[in-house]
Amino acid sequence: MTAAGPVTRPVRVVLLVGSARDGRLAPDVAGWFARVAASRDDLVLDVVDVAEHLLPAGLDEADPRAAVLRPRLGGAEAYVVVVPEYNRSVPGPLKTLIDSFQTEWQAKPVGFVGYGLGTAGGVRAIEHLRQIFAEFHCVGMKDVVTFPRVLEHYGADGTFPAEPAGAEAAAKLMLDQLTWWATALRDAKSARPYGT
């Protein structure tokens, strides 16, 4: 305890990179977000890239690929999903990864970073993810980060995003909410385990 109040440990956040397609833009978007998150001292980030963890459609809990991810996802106190909008929804490999786990997600907050080639900027994929994560008793953050017409956010030299101020402000707002919820749920679960 300090004069300013109790010392709390940083929130453990898993950043899910949600696209596995060839030519995907997800690494650029996720890389930018990871840099923004790294500037904060109230969270620590673990990046899980769907492309590096393609899970079987059978959702076998005993599959060794799922077993490798289980402690990383289960040990997280919050999640942020970087998701492109494909045909008005989420990429298949991301949905398979989410469905491959159950209790790992429970009673934790989730933030969203969406992007797309059109004007929606990934919002429709984010809305689908809200419903999916609600099934696991997750708390979806109201404020999100979106990149509509994502290709227009690249600078002539390939820098992403070319004009980061607005996106950084949106990321700060979402991460402020995420860490508040994660800390509140951490405290609540330490007093009484979820579901009891």
C-alpha positions as CSV (number, residue, x, y, z in Angstrom):
1,M,0.0,0.0,0.0
2,T,1.3,3.4,-0.9
3,A,0.0,6.9,0.0
4,A,-1.7,7.0,-3.4
5,G,-3.6,3.7,-2.7
6,P,-3.1,0.0,-3.2
7,V,-0.4,-1.2,-5.6
8,T,-2.0,-3.4,-8.2
9,R,-0.3,-5.6,-10.7
10,P,-0.7,-4.9,-14.4
11,V,-3.6,-6.5,-16.2
12,R,-2.6,-9.6,-18.3
13,V,-4.1,-8.9,-21.8
14,V,-4.1,-11.4,-24.7
15,L,-4.2,-9.7,-28.1
16,L,-5.8,-12.0,-30.6
17,V,-4.7,-11.4,-34.2
18,G,-7.9,-12.7,-36.0
19,S,-7.0,-13.3,-39.6
20,A,-5.0,-16.1,-41.2
21,R,-5.4,-15.3,-44.9
22,D,-2.5,-14.8,-47.3
23,G,-1.9,-11.1,-47.8
24,R,-3.7,-10.2,-44.6
25,L,-3.4,-6.7,-43.1
26,A,-3.9,-8.0,-39.5
27,P,-0.2,-7.9,-38.6
28,D,0.0,-4.2,-39.4
29,V,-3.1,-3.3,-37.4
30,A,-2.1,-5.6,-34.5
31,G,1.5,-4.3,-34.5
32,W,0.2,-0.7,-34.3
33,F,-2.1,-1.6,-31.4
34,A,0.6,-3.6,-29.6
35,R,2.9,-0.5,-29.7
36,V,0.1,1.7,-28.2
37,A,-0.5,-0.9,-25.5
38,A,3.2,-1.2,-24.7
39,S,3.3,2.5,-23.7
40,R,1.0,1.8,-20.7
41,D,2.2,0.5,-17.4
42,D,-1.2,-0.9,-16.3
43,L,-1.1,-3.9,-18.6
44,V,1.1,-6.5,-20.1
45,L,0.4,-7.9,-23.5
46,D,0.7,-11.4,-24.9
47,V,0.1,-11.7,-28.7
48,V,-1.7,-14.8,-30.0
49,D,-1.8,-14.9,-33.8
50,V,-4.5,-17.1,-35.3
51,A,-2.3,-17.8,-38.3
52,E,0.3,-19.4,-36.0
53,H,-2.3,-21.4,-34.1
54,L,-4.7,-22.9,-36.6
55,L,-7.0,-25.2,-34.6
56,P,-8.9,-28.2,-35.9
57,A,-12.5,-27.8,-36.9
58,G,-13.4,-30.8,-34.6
59,L,-12.8,-28.6,-31.5
60,D,-11.0,-31.5,-29.8
61,E,-10.1,-30.2,-26.3
62,A,-7.2,-32.8,-26.2
63,D,-5.6,-31.6,-29.4
64,P,-2.0,-30.6,-28.6
65,R,-2.4,-27.3,-30.5
66,A,-5.2,-26.3,-28.2
67,A,-3.3,-27.5,-25.1
68,V,-0.5,-25.1,-26.0
69,L,-2.8,-22.1,-26.0
70,R,-4.9,-23.1,-23.0
71,P,-2.6,-21.6,-20.3
72,R,-2.0,-18.4,-22.2
73,L,-5.7,-17.8,-22.8
74,G,-6.7,-19.0,-19.4
75,G,-4.1,-16.9,-17.6
76,A,-5.3,-13.7,-19.3
77,E,-7.5,-11.3,-17.4
78,A,-8.7,-9.5,-20.5
79,Y,-8.6,-9.8,-24.3
80,V,-8.4,-7.5,-27.3
81,V,-9.4,-9.0,-30.7
82,V,-8.1,-7.5,-33.9
83,V,-10.7,-8.5,-36.5
84,P,-11.2,-7.9,-40.2
85,E,-14.7,-8.0,-41.6
86,Y,-15.0,-10.8,-44.1
87,N,-18.4,-11.0,-45.8
88,R,-20.1,-9.1,-43.0
89,S,-18.7,-11.4,-40.3
90,V,-15.6,-12.8,-38.6
91,P,-12.9,-15.0,-40.2
92,G,-13.5,-18.8,-39.8
93,P,-10.1,-19.6,-38.1
94,L,-10.9,-16.9,-35.4
95,K,-14.3,-18.4,-34.7
96,T,-12.8,-21.9,-34.5
97,L,-10.1,-20.7,-32.0
98,I,-12.8,-19.0,-29.9
99,D,-15.0,-22.1,-29.9
100,S,-12.1,-24.4,-29.0
101,F,-12.1,-23.0,-25.4
102,Q,-14.8,-22.4,-22.8
103,T,-13.9,-21.5,-19.2
104,E,-10.8,-19.7,-20.4
105,W,-12.9,-16.8,-21.6
106,Q,-15.4,-16.6,-18.7
107,A,-16.1,-13.4,-16.8
108,K,-13.4,-11.4,-18.5
109,P,-13.6,-8.2,-20.5
110,V,-13.0,-8.1,-24.3
111,G,-12.0,-5.1,-26.4
112,F,-12.2,-4.9,-30.2
113,V,-10.1,-3.4,-33.0
114,G,-11.9,-3.8,-36.4
115,Y,-11.0,-3.0,-39.9
116,G,-12.3,-3.5,-43.4
117,L,-12.0,-2.4,-47.0
118,G,-15.4,-0.7,-46.9
119,T,-17.0,2.0,-44.8
120,A,-18.2,-0.3,-42.0
121,G,-14.6,-0.7,-40.8
122,G,-15.2,-4.1,-39.2
123,V,-18.2,-3.0,-37.1
124,R,-20.3,-5.9,-38.3
125,A,-17.6,-8.4,-37.4
126,I,-17.3,-6.7,-34.0
127,E,-21.0,-7.0,-33.4
128,H,-20.9,-10.7,-34.2
129,L,-18.0,-11.1,-31.8
130,R,-20.0,-9.3,-29.0
131,Q,-22.7,-12.0,-29.3
132,I,-20.1,-14.8,-29.4
133,F,-18.2,-13.6,-26.4
134,A,-21.4,-12.9,-24.5
135,E,-22.1,-16.7,-24.6
136,F,-19.0,-17.0,-22.4
137,H,-20.2,-14.4,-19.9
138,C,-17.6,-11.9,-21.2
139,V,-18.0,-8.1,-20.9
140,G,-17.6,-6.4,-24.3
141,M,-16.2,-2.9,-24.3
142,K,-18.7,-0.3,-25.6
143,D,-16.0,1.8,-27.3
144,V,-14.0,0.2,-30.1
145,V,-11.2,1.1,-32.5
146,T,-12.1,0.9,-36.2
147,F,-10.4,1.5,-39.5
148,P,-12.9,1.9,-42.3
149,R,-11.4,1.8,-45.8
150,V,-8.3,0.4,-44.2
151,L,-6.1,0.9,-47.2
152,E,-6.6,4.6,-46.9
153,H,-4.9,4.5,-43.5
154,Y,-1.5,3.6,-45.0
155,G,1.0,6.3,-45.7
156,A,2.9,6.5,-49.0
157,D,5.8,4.9,-47.3
158,G,3.7,2.0,-46.0
159,T,3.4,3.4,-42.4
160,F,0.2,2.3,-40.6
161,P,-1.7,4.3,-39.6
162,A,-0.5,7.3,-41.5
163,E,-2.4,9.7,-39.1
164,P,-2.5,7.9,-35.8
165,A,-3.9,10.6,-33.5
166,G,-7.6,9.6,-33.8
167,A,-6.9,5.9,-33.6
168,E,-4.6,6.3,-30.6
169,A,-7.3,8.3,-28.7
170,A,-9.9,5.5,-29.5
171,A,-7.4,2.9,-28.3
172,K,-6.8,4.8,-25.1
173,L,-10.5,5.0,-24.3
174,M,-11.0,1.3,-25.0
175,L,-8.0,0.3,-23.0
176,D,-9.1,2.5,-20.1
177,Q,-12.4,0.7,-20.0
178,L,-10.8,-2.7,-20.5
179,T,-8.3,-2.3,-17.6
180,W,-11.1,-0.9,-15.3
181,W,-13.2,-4.0,-16.0
182,A,-10.3,-6.4,-15.7
183,T,-9.3,-5.0,-12.3
184,A,-12.9,-4.9,-11.0
185,L,-13.5,-8.5,-12.1
186,R,-10.1,-9.6,-10.6
187,D,-11.2,-8.1,-7.3
188,A,-14.7,-9.6,-7.5
189,K,-13.3,-13.1,-8.4
190,S,-10.8,-13.0,-5.6
191,A,-13.7,-12.4,-3.1
192,R,-16.0,-15.0,-4.7
193,P,-15.1,-17.3,-7.6
194,Y,-17.3,-16.7,-10.7
195,G,-20.3,-19.0,-10.9
196,T,-20.6,-19.9,-7.2
